[in-house]
Amino acid sequence: MPTDSAGGPARPPLFCGNRKTILCGNRKPAHTDTTAAGPSGSTSPLPGAVADRCAPDRHTGGGTPHVYIRPVTYDITLVRVPPGSTLEEAVARLGADFDPDVEPAPLRLTAAQRAAWERIVDRVARDVGPVGMEEFPYGLTLETVGPPGRVQLDYCGDTATVEVAYGHAGPAARDLMRRAYRIARVVEDESGLTGHDFEVDQPVRTGDPARAAARLSGVTDWVRQHVGQEGRSRSGQ
C-alpha cells in the first residue's frame, strides 16, 4: 500500500463529510500547508495525519505573526465495495472521480440506504449512548453526546466517515477510539460498507483500537509540543 510523507499508509481523500468536503459534504477543503514555522523561522514538517488536513493560518496582530492550526480529525473511512472488487480498487475509483472544482450533487439516498441510516442511529443510541443528528444537503451527520468526547459519523449512503478530533491523548484517546471503532462496526453491520483505518492501516472489523489511540495520542502530543512552542515563542512568553 502507498505510504505518506511520514511513512504511514497513504489515506484516501475524505469521501463523506459535512464540515470538510471531498466527495460528500458542505464545505470544500482548505489549502494545505504541510509545515509550521519554528521558533527561529525554521519549519518543521507536520506528521502525516496532520499534514493532509492541517493548514496554519498566519494572522498579524500588533505586528507579531501568530500561527493557528485549524482543527483536524482522525478519520476512519467506510466505502461500498462492489462484488468482485477490492477495498483498494473501490477507494481508487472514488478518488479518480473526485474533482475539487465541481460542486457535489445533493444527496439522494435510496430507500435501503435511508433504512440503513435509521438502523445505525438506533443502534448507536442504544449501544453507545446519546447522539445528536443533523441532515445537510450532501450528507447525514450523527454526533455522540457527553463523555469521553465527541465522535462524529458522516453518512452518504455508499460512503461514510467516522471522525475524532485531534487534541486527545492517554486514557481519553483510548476511550474515544474504542467508541469510534464501535460506531464504525455498527455502520459495517447495518449498511454493508467496508471500513478501513488508513491512519494505522488496519481494517475496522479486526483492527485494534489501541493502535488507533496510540496514533491519536502521538499526533496530539506532537502538535502540542511544536505548535505550543511556536505560539509561546511568537508571543514572547
C-alpha positions as YAML, in Angstrom:
chain: A
units: angstrom
residues:
- id: 1
  name: MET
  ca: [0.00, 0.00, 0.00]
- id: 2
  name: PRO
  ca: [1.35, 3.51, -0.77]
- id: 3
  name: THR
  ca: [2.79, 5.49, 2.13]
- id: 4
  name: ASP
  ca: [2.55, 9.14, 3.09]
- id: 5
  name: SER
  ca: [5.41, 11.53, 3.79]
- id: 6
  name: ALA
  ca: [5.57, 10.40, 7.41]
- id: 7
  name: GLY
  ca: [5.98, 6.75, 6.45]
- id: 8
  name: GLY
  ca: [2.44, 5.77, 7.38]
- id: 9
  name: PRO
  ca: [-0.12, 4.33, 4.99]
- id: 10
  name: ALA
  ca: [-1.42, 6.80, 2.44]
- id: 11
  name: ARG
  ca: [-5.02, 7.71, 3.17]
- id: 12
  name: PRO
  ca: [-7.69, 8.33, 0.55]
- id: 13
  name: PRO
  ca: [-9.44, 11.68, 0.25]
- id: 14
  name: LEU
  ca: [-12.40, 12.16, 2.55]
- id: 15
  name: PHE
  ca: [-15.44, 10.76, 0.80]
- id: 16
  name: CYS
  ca: [-18.13, 11.91, 3.16]
- id: 17
  name: GLY
  ca: [-18.14, 14.87, 5.50]
- id: 18
  name: ASN
  ca: [-20.37, 17.79, 6.32]
- id: 19
  name: ARG
  ca: [-17.76, 20.13, 7.73]
- id: 20
  name: LYS
  ca: [-14.97, 19.39, 5.31]
- id: 21
  name: THR
  ca: [-15.80, 18.08, 1.90]
- id: 22
  name: ILE
  ca: [-14.26, 15.93, -0.77]
- id: 23
  name: LEU
  ca: [-16.95, 13.84, -2.40]
- id: 24
  name: CYS
  ca: [-19.75, 14.47, 0.04]
- id: 25
  name: GLY
  ca: [-20.20, 17.42, 2.35]
- id: 26
  name: ASN
  ca: [-20.97, 21.07, 2.83]
- id: 27
  name: ARG
  ca: [-17.56, 22.66, 2.58]
- id: 28
  name: LYS
  ca: [-14.56, 22.24, 0.30]
- id: 29
  name: PRO
  ca: [-11.22, 21.55, 2.00]
- id: 30
  name: ALA
  ca: [-8.85, 24.43, 2.61]
- id: 31
  name: HIS
  ca: [-5.43, 24.67, 1.05]
- id: 32
  name: THR
  ca: [-2.96, 22.53, 2.95]
- id: 33
  name: ASP
  ca: [0.33, 23.86, 4.28]
- id: 34
  name: THR
  ca: [2.43, 20.96, 5.48]
- id: 35
  name: THR
  ca: [4.84, 22.96, 7.64]
- id: 36
  name: ALA
  ca: [4.61, 25.04, 10.79]
- id: 37
  name: ALA
  ca: [7.08, 27.85, 11.36]
- id: 38
  name: GLY
  ca: [9.70, 27.11, 14.01]
- id: 39
  name: PRO
  ca: [10.74, 29.48, 16.79]
- id: 40
  name: SER
  ca: [13.60, 30.98, 14.79]
- id: 41
  name: GLY
  ca: [11.98, 30.97, 11.40]
- id: 42
  name: SER
  ca: [12.75, 27.34, 10.59]
- id: 43
  name: THR
  ca: [9.99, 24.96, 9.61]
- id: 44
  name: SER
  ca: [9.01, 21.56, 10.96]
- id: 45
  name: PRO
  ca: [7.06, 19.04, 8.87]
- id: 46
  name: LEU
  ca: [3.72, 18.14, 10.35]
- id: 47
  name: PRO
  ca: [3.16, 14.40, 10.86]
- id: 48
  name: GLY
  ca: [1.23, 12.70, 8.11]
- id: 49
  name: ALA
  ca: [-2.10, 12.66, 9.89]
- id: 50
  name: VAL
  ca: [-1.92, 16.42, 10.38]
- id: 51
  name: ALA
  ca: [-0.21, 17.44, 7.16]
- id: 52
  name: ASP
  ca: [-3.07, 16.29, 4.98]
- id: 53
  name: ARG
  ca: [-5.71, 18.44, 6.65]
- id: 54
  name: CYS
  ca: [-3.95, 20.97, 8.87]
- id: 55
  name: ALA
  ca: [-3.24, 24.40, 7.42]
- id: 56
  name: PRO
  ca: [-1.60, 27.02, 9.65]
- id: 57
  name: ASP
  ca: [-3.43, 30.34, 9.48]
- id: 58
  name: ARG
  ca: [-0.98, 33.17, 9.92]
- id: 59
  name: HIS
  ca: [-2.55, 36.28, 11.41]
- id: 60
  name: THR
  ca: [-0.84, 39.51, 12.31]
- id: 61
  name: GLY
  ca: [-1.81, 41.37, 15.44]
- id: 62
  name: GLY
  ca: [0.24, 44.29, 16.72]
- id: 63
  name: GLY
  ca: [2.98, 43.46, 14.25]
- id: 64
  name: THR
  ca: [3.55, 39.97, 15.69]
- id: 65
  name: PRO
  ca: [2.65, 36.98, 13.49]
- id: 66
  name: HIS
  ca: [0.99, 34.01, 15.13]
- id: 67
  name: VAL
  ca: [0.31, 30.54, 13.81]
- id: 68
  name: TYR
  ca: [-3.08, 28.96, 14.40]
- id: 69
  name: ILE
  ca: [-3.64, 25.34, 13.45]
- id: 70
  name: ARG
  ca: [-7.13, 24.58, 12.23]
- id: 71
  name: PRO
  ca: [-8.83, 21.64, 13.91]
- id: 72
  name: VAL
  ca: [-8.16, 18.33, 12.17]
- id: 73
  name: THR
  ca: [-9.63, 14.92, 12.67]
- id: 74
  name: TYR
  ca: [-8.60, 11.29, 12.82]
- id: 75
  name: ASP
  ca: [-10.76, 9.63, 10.17]
- id: 76
  name: ILE
  ca: [-11.96, 6.07, 9.68]
- id: 77
  name: THR
  ca: [-13.19, 5.54, 6.12]
- id: 78
  name: LEU
  ca: [-16.07, 3.28, 5.05]
- id: 79
  name: VAL
  ca: [-16.92, 2.55, 1.41]
- id: 80
  name: ARG
  ca: [-19.13, 0.18, -0.51]
- id: 81
  name: VAL
  ca: [-17.01, -2.47, -2.22]
- id: 82
  name: PRO
  ca: [-18.74, -3.92, -5.30]
- id: 83
  name: PRO
  ca: [-18.72, -7.72, -5.78]
- id: 84
  name: GLY
  ca: [-15.50, -8.86, -7.41]
- id: 85
  name: SER
  ca: [-13.67, -5.70, -6.37]
- id: 86
  name: THR
  ca: [-11.27, -4.89, -3.53]
- id: 87
  name: LEU
  ca: [-11.30, -2.10, -0.99]
- id: 88
  name: GLU
  ca: [-8.27, -0.52, -2.65]
- id: 89
  name: GLU
  ca: [-9.97, -0.58, -6.05]
- id: 90
  name: ALA
  ca: [-13.17, 0.95, -4.65]
- id: 91
  name: VAL
  ca: [-11.22, 3.73, -2.94]
- id: 92
  name: ALA
  ca: [-9.17, 4.38, -6.08]
- id: 93
  name: ARG
  ca: [-12.31, 4.73, -8.21]
- id: 94
  name: LEU
  ca: [-13.82, 7.23, -5.79]
- id: 95
  name: GLY
  ca: [-10.60, 9.22, -5.75]
- id: 96
  name: ALA
  ca: [-10.35, 9.21, -9.54]
- id: 97
  name: ASP
  ca: [-13.88, 10.58, -9.84]
- id: 98
  name: PHE
  ca: [-13.22, 13.47, -7.45]
- id: 99
  name: ASP
  ca: [-12.96, 16.95, -8.96]
- id: 100
  name: PRO
  ca: [-12.30, 19.70, -6.37]
- id: 101
  name: ASP
  ca: [-13.70, 22.35, -8.71]
- id: 102
  name: VAL
  ca: [-17.09, 20.70, -9.12]
- id: 103
  name: GLU
  ca: [-19.82, 21.22, -6.54]
- id: 104
  name: PRO
  ca: [-21.02, 17.83, -5.25]
- id: 105
  name: ALA
  ca: [-24.54, 16.79, -6.14]
- id: 106
  name: PRO
  ca: [-27.15, 16.89, -3.37]
- id: 107
  name: LEU
  ca: [-27.52, 13.62, -1.53]
- id: 108
  name: ARG
  ca: [-30.30, 11.32, -2.71]
- id: 109
  name: LEU
  ca: [-30.45, 8.20, -0.60]
- id: 110
  name: THR
  ca: [-32.26, 5.10, -1.76]
- id: 111
  name: ALA
  ca: [-34.92, 3.61, 0.49]
- id: 112
  name: ALA
  ca: [-32.45, 0.92, 1.52]
- id: 113
  name: GLN
  ca: [-29.75, 3.47, 2.36]
- id: 114
  name: ARG
  ca: [-32.20, 5.55, 4.40]
- id: 115
  name: ALA
  ca: [-33.33, 2.43, 6.26]
- id: 116
  name: ALA
  ca: [-29.70, 1.54, 6.98]
- id: 117
  name: TRP
  ca: [-29.13, 5.03, 8.39]
- id: 118
  name: GLU
  ca: [-32.12, 4.69, 10.72]
- id: 119
  name: ARG
  ca: [-30.82, 1.34, 11.96]
- id: 120
  name: ILE
  ca: [-27.38, 2.85, 12.53]
- id: 121
  name: VAL
  ca: [-28.83, 5.72, 14.56]
- id: 122
  name: ASP
  ca: [-30.95, 3.36, 16.66]
- id: 123
  name: ARG
  ca: [-28.06, 1.01, 17.41]
- id: 124
  name: VAL
  ca: [-25.54, 3.73, 18.21]
- id: 125
  name: ALA
  ca: [-28.02, 5.44, 20.54]
- id: 126
  name: ARG
  ca: [-28.78, 2.13, 22.23]
- id: 127
  name: ASP
  ca: [-25.29, 0.61, 22.37]
- id: 128
  name: VAL
  ca: [-23.01, 3.65, 22.62]
- id: 129
  name: GLY
  ca: [-25.03, 6.45, 24.18]
- id: 130
  name: PRO
  ca: [-26.92, 9.69, 23.45]
- id: 131
  name: VAL
  ca: [-26.49, 11.17, 19.98]
- id: 132
  name: GLY
  ca: [-27.39, 14.31, 18.09]
- id: 133
  name: MET
  ca: [-28.28, 14.30, 14.39]
- id: 134
  name: GLU
  ca: [-28.36, 16.77, 11.52]
- id: 135
  name: GLU
  ca: [-29.20, 16.48, 7.84]
- id: 136
  name: PHE
  ca: [-27.24, 18.51, 5.32]
- id: 137
  name: PRO
  ca: [-27.72, 18.83, 1.55]
- id: 138
  name: TYR
  ca: [-24.81, 16.46, 0.94]
- id: 139
  name: GLY
  ca: [-24.89, 14.05, 3.86]
- id: 140
  name: LEU
  ca: [-26.27, 12.95, 7.21]
- id: 141
  name: THR
  ca: [-24.38, 13.51, 10.46]
- id: 142
  name: LEU
  ca: [-24.53, 11.82, 13.84]
- id: 143
  name: GLU
  ca: [-22.52, 13.03, 16.84]
- id: 144
  name: THR
  ca: [-22.14, 11.38, 20.22]
- id: 145
  name: VAL
  ca: [-23.04, 13.50, 23.24]
- id: 146
  name: GLY
  ca: [-21.21, 13.57, 26.56]
- id: 147
  name: PRO
  ca: [-18.01, 11.94, 27.85]
- id: 148
  name: PRO
  ca: [-15.49, 10.74, 26.84]
- id: 149
  name: GLY
  ca: [-15.85, 13.21, 23.95]
- id: 150
  name: ARG
  ca: [-17.42, 13.74, 20.56]
- id: 151
  name: VAL
  ca: [-17.25, 11.15, 17.79]
- id: 152
  name: GLN
  ca: [-18.86, 12.20, 14.51]
- id: 153
  name: LEU
  ca: [-20.28, 9.95, 11.81]
- id: 154
  name: ASP
  ca: [-20.91, 11.38, 8.34]
- id: 155
  name: TYR
  ca: [-23.02, 9.10, 6.13]
- id: 156
  name: CYS
  ca: [-23.64, 9.38, 2.41]
- id: 157
  name: GLY
  ca: [-25.15, 6.02, 1.51]
- id: 158
  name: ASP
  ca: [-22.25, 4.39, -0.29]
- id: 159
  name: THR
  ca: [-19.56, 6.08, 1.81]
- id: 160
  name: ALA
  ca: [-19.17, 7.16, 5.41]
- id: 161
  name: THR
  ca: [-16.53, 8.63, 7.69]
- id: 162
  name: VAL
  ca: [-16.09, 8.33, 11.45]
- id: 163
  name: GLU
  ca: [-14.15, 11.28, 12.86]
- id: 164
  name: VAL
  ca: [-12.42, 12.02, 16.15]
- id: 165
  name: ALA
  ca: [-10.82, 15.42, 16.67]
- id: 166
  name: TYR
  ca: [-7.11, 15.51, 17.43]
- id: 167
  name: GLY
  ca: [-6.40, 17.01, 20.84]
- id: 168
  name: HIS
  ca: [-6.94, 13.87, 22.92]
- id: 169
  name: ALA
  ca: [-4.19, 11.76, 24.46]
- id: 170
  name: GLY
  ca: [-3.74, 8.99, 27.01]
- id: 171
  name: PRO
  ca: [-6.88, 7.42, 28.53]
- id: 172
  name: ALA
  ca: [-9.15, 9.91, 26.73]
- id: 173
  name: ALA
  ca: [-7.72, 8.83, 23.37]
- id: 174
  name: ARG
  ca: [-8.22, 5.16, 24.24]
- id: 175
  name: ASP
  ca: [-11.84, 5.71, 25.26]
- id: 176
  name: LEU
  ca: [-12.61, 7.77, 22.16]
- id: 177
  name: MET
  ca: [-11.06, 5.32, 19.73]
- id: 178
  name: ARG
  ca: [-12.91, 2.40, 21.30]
- id: 179
  name: ARG
  ca: [-16.10, 4.38, 20.77]
- id: 180
  name: ALA
  ca: [-15.13, 5.30, 17.20]
- id: 181
  name: TYR
  ca: [-14.42, 1.68, 16.26]
- id: 182
  name: ARG
  ca: [-17.65, 0.55, 17.87]
- id: 183
  name: ILE
  ca: [-19.60, 3.03, 15.75]
- id: 184
  name: ALA
  ca: [-17.70, 2.09, 12.59]
- id: 185
  name: ARG
  ca: [-18.52, -1.58, 13.17]
- id: 186
  name: VAL
  ca: [-22.20, -0.73, 13.60]
- id: 187
  name: VAL
  ca: [-22.06, 1.06, 10.23]
- id: 188
  name: GLU
  ca: [-20.50, -2.03, 8.65]
- id: 189
  name: ASP
  ca: [-23.16, -4.29, 10.15]
- id: 190
  name: GLU
  ca: [-26.15, -2.20, 9.13]
- id: 191
  name: SER
  ca: [-25.07, -0.71, 5.80]
- id: 192
  name: GLY
  ca: [-22.82, -3.30, 4.18]
- id: 193
  name: LEU
  ca: [-19.99, -0.76, 3.87]
- id: 194
  name: THR
  ca: [-16.41, -1.87, 4.47]
- id: 195
  name: GLY
  ca: [-14.36, 0.15, 6.94]
- id: 196
  name: HIS
  ca: [-10.63, 0.74, 7.00]
- id: 197
  name: ASP
  ca: [-8.48, 2.87, 9.27]
- id: 198
  name: PHE
  ca: [-5.92, 4.31, 6.89]
- id: 199
  name: GLU
  ca: [-4.24, 6.21, 9.71]
- id: 200
  name: VAL
  ca: [-2.74, 2.96, 11.02]
- id: 201
  name: ASP
  ca: [-3.61, 0.73, 8.04]
- id: 202
  name: GLN
  ca: [-5.95, -1.78, 9.63]
- id: 203
  name: PRO
  ca: [-9.48, -2.99, 8.86]
- id: 204
  name: VAL
  ca: [-12.27, -1.84, 11.13]
- id: 205
  name: ARG
  ca: [-13.64, -5.34, 11.65]
- id: 206
  name: THR
  ca: [-10.46, -6.87, 13.09]
- id: 207
  name: GLY
  ca: [-8.37, -3.80, 13.90]
- id: 208
  name: ASP
  ca: [-7.16, -2.92, 17.38]
- id: 209
  name: PRO
  ca: [-8.50, 0.43, 18.67]
- id: 210
  name: ALA
  ca: [-5.41, 0.67, 20.90]
- id: 211
  name: ARG
  ca: [-3.23, 1.18, 17.81]
- id: 212
  name: ALA
  ca: [-5.51, 3.97, 16.69]
- id: 213
  name: ALA
  ca: [-5.40, 5.53, 20.16]
- id: 214
  name: ALA
  ca: [-1.61, 5.47, 20.11]
- id: 215
  name: ARG
  ca: [-1.63, 7.30, 16.78]
- id: 216
  name: LEU
  ca: [-4.16, 9.85, 18.04]
- id: 217
  name: SER
  ca: [-2.10, 10.44, 21.19]
- id: 218
  name: GLY
  ca: [1.18, 10.67, 19.32]
- id: 219
  name: VAL
  ca: [-0.01, 13.27, 16.84]
- id: 220
  name: THR
  ca: [-1.76, 15.24, 19.59]
- id: 221
  name: ASP
  ca: [1.42, 15.32, 21.67]
- id: 222
  name: TRP
  ca: [3.48, 16.35, 18.61]
- id: 223
  name: VAL
  ca: [1.18, 19.24, 17.79]
- id: 224
  name: ARG
  ca: [1.05, 20.42, 21.40]
- id: 225
  name: GLN
  ca: [4.83, 20.38, 21.61]
- id: 226
  name: HIS
  ca: [5.66, 22.04, 18.31]
- id: 227
  name: VAL
  ca: [2.71, 24.36, 17.83]
- id: 228
  name: GLY
  ca: [2.58, 25.29, 21.51]
- id: 229
  name: GLN
  ca: [6.28, 26.09, 21.44]
- id: 230
  name: GLU
  ca: [5.76, 28.18, 18.31]
- id: 231
  name: GLY
  ca: [2.92, 30.14, 19.89]
- id: 232
  name: ARG
  ca: [4.91, 30.85, 23.07]
- id: 233
  name: SER
  ca: [7.95, 31.93, 21.09]
- id: 234
  name: ARG
  ca: [5.98, 34.26, 18.83]
- id: 235
  name: SER
  ca: [4.19, 35.89, 21.75]
- id: 236
  name: GLY
  ca: [7.40, 36.34, 23.72]
- id: 237
  name: GLN
  ca: [6.36, 34.07, 26.57]
...
